[in-house]
Amino acid sequence: MSENENLLLRLRQGVSGYSPTQQKLGEFVLNDPAKVLYLTITELARESDTSEASVTRLCRALGCKGYTEFKMALALDVQRIQAPSRKGDEIDEVVEESVQALRDTSQLLDRDMLLKAAQALHQSRSVYIYGVAASAIIGEYLHYKLLRLGKPAQLFSDMHRASMNATTLNPDDLIVAISSSGSTRDLLHVVKLARKRGAKVLALSNTPRSPLASISDMLLVAAKPEGPLSAGALNAKVGVMLLVELLATSLITLDDRYGDISQQTASATLPLLL
């Protein structure tokens, strides 16, 4: 993905981690990007009740050299959004939102970071997965995938038990912390405990700038940040499930042994299916 591609997607993903002024400006752009196309930098600053300096800082935060480059990238996104699409009912909307979340996650994917995360999984003595509420469901999926590959792992959805676990870790262990917002207080507490013990931390999140991201060694971001009223929705979780699948695939690519073990563990369950 080039720096100026998917500008609105990157803005939507990162706006919650901006300063209050940048958040205000970012939300203004997201609410009506087509309108922004016809505004000068002065007009955008005035209508968003910010400043020209704030607009310039937002452009640079999004990888654009200036306001002109920002508007060119924005125009490409607006053109894509306004392309005619087939109308459907509520079921079609849910399906399309979930499919789009997968596409957007693919666009956001940092392949170098994915490889680094897979190598950390491969090299770790044990993997400990922390996640609460809907994030614990993703944790269950990751735990299942690692079990299929023969990688020692434990899942903790109770942060009291996770706290006790975190105080026993060492630098050979890896924590996988799952949080859509990256701001879950209980999760942050146990991650900090784990870091004190020297354990590495891989975060799976929908938010690139968050307290969790700031204390993690590695971060993989899925699309579609969820709001407080949409927690657990499929379109907010399917992207993280894709990240889990990609981690498992990357492990098999790193070492053929994982593929062999996957066949063994699959064969072990065959008698139960007859």
PyMOL commands that set and color helices and strands:
alter all, ss='L'
color gray80, all
select helices_A, chain A and resi 7-17+20-31+33-36+41-47+52-61+67-81+90-108+111-123+134-148+159-166+185-196+211-214+234-254+256-268+270-273
alter helices_A, ss='H'
color red, helices_A
select strands_A, chain A and resi 127-130+153-156+174-178+200-205+218-221
alter strands_A, ss='S'
color yellow, strands_A
deselect
rebuild
show_as cartoon
